[in-house]
Amino acid sequence: MARGETSGKKPVYKRKPVSAEANTLAMSIREFCRLHGISEDQFYKMQREQWGPTVMHVGSRTLISREAAERWRREREAAAAWRKAREAAA
């Protein structure tokens, strides 16, 4: 296969299917953000404001367990439902 600068074509990077990554026990911040459709900047904002997922440190890596991601999603859903009920009552 010819290199991009020779053939004039851009390289194609294949992403792993989401379903294969969903079965992992822990994910990196980048994987978490991609799976949840948020930016890394948004992730760090959530962490600063203390409503982000619980992270764990393994050596020099920061990981988010599948359970922590699930708990975070449930908390976000509950917060959204609470806001919607509060707005409906007002």
C-alpha positions as CSV (number, residue, x, y, z in Angstrom):
1,M,0.0,0.0,0.0
2,A,1.4,3.4,-1.0
3,R,2.0,6.1,1.5
4,G,-0.4,9.1,1.5
5,E,2.1,11.6,0.3
6,T,2.8,9.3,-2.7
7,S,-0.7,8.3,-3.7
8,G,-2.4,11.6,-2.7
9,K,-4.9,9.8,-0.5
10,K,-5.5,10.5,3.2
11,P,-4.9,7.6,5.6
12,V,-8.0,5.9,6.9
13,Y,-8.1,5.1,10.6
14,K,-10.5,2.5,11.6
15,R,-12.2,2.9,15.0
16,K,-13.1,-0.1,17.1
17,P,-16.8,-0.9,17.2
18,V,-18.5,0.6,20.3
19,S,-20.1,-2.7,21.2
20,A,-16.7,-4.3,21.6
21,E,-15.5,-1.5,23.9
22,A,-18.7,-1.6,26.0
23,N,-17.7,-5.0,27.4
24,T,-14.4,-3.8,28.9
25,L,-14.1,-3.5,32.7
26,A,-12.6,0.0,32.6
27,M,-12.1,2.7,30.0
28,S,-9.8,5.7,29.6
29,I,-11.1,9.2,29.8
30,R,-10.9,9.5,26.0
31,E,-12.9,6.3,25.5
32,F,-15.5,7.4,28.1
33,C,-16.0,10.7,26.4
34,R,-16.3,9.1,23.0
35,L,-18.8,6.5,24.2
36,H,-20.9,9.2,25.9
37,G,-20.7,11.8,23.2
38,I,-19.0,14.5,25.3
39,S,-15.7,16.4,24.9
40,E,-12.8,15.9,27.1
41,D,-13.1,19.6,28.1
42,Q,-16.6,18.8,29.3
43,F,-15.4,15.8,31.2
44,Y,-12.8,17.9,33.1
45,K,-15.4,20.6,33.8
46,M,-17.7,17.9,35.3
47,Q,-14.8,16.7,37.5
48,R,-14.1,20.3,38.7
49,E,-17.8,20.8,39.5
50,Q,-17.9,17.4,41.2
51,W,-20.7,15.9,39.1
52,G,-18.5,13.7,36.9
53,P,-18.0,9.9,37.1
54,T,-15.8,8.4,39.8
55,V,-12.3,7.7,38.5
56,M,-9.6,5.3,39.6
57,H,-5.8,5.6,39.2
58,V,-3.9,2.6,38.0
59,G,-0.2,3.4,37.8
60,S,0.0,6.6,35.8
61,R,-3.4,5.9,34.0
62,T,-6.8,7.4,35.0
63,L,-9.6,4.9,34.3
64,I,-13.3,4.9,34.7
65,S,-14.9,1.5,35.6
66,R,-18.0,0.3,33.8
67,E,-19.9,0.4,37.0
68,A,-18.9,4.1,37.7
69,A,-20.0,5.0,34.2
70,E,-23.3,3.3,34.7
71,R,-23.8,5.0,38.1
72,W,-23.0,8.4,36.5
73,R,-25.5,7.9,33.7
74,R,-28.2,7.0,36.3
75,E,-27.4,10.1,38.4
76,R,-27.6,12.3,35.3
77,E,-31.0,10.7,34.3
78,A,-32.3,11.2,37.8
79,A,-31.1,14.9,37.9
80,A,-32.8,15.5,34.5
81,A,-36.1,13.9,35.7
82,W,-36.0,16.0,38.9
83,R,-35.5,19.3,36.9
84,K,-38.3,18.4,34.5
85,A,-40.7,17.7,37.4
86,R,-39.7,20.9,39.2
87,E,-40.3,22.9,36.0
88,A,-43.6,21.2,35.5
89,A,-44.7,22.1,39.0
90,A,-43.8,25.8,38.7
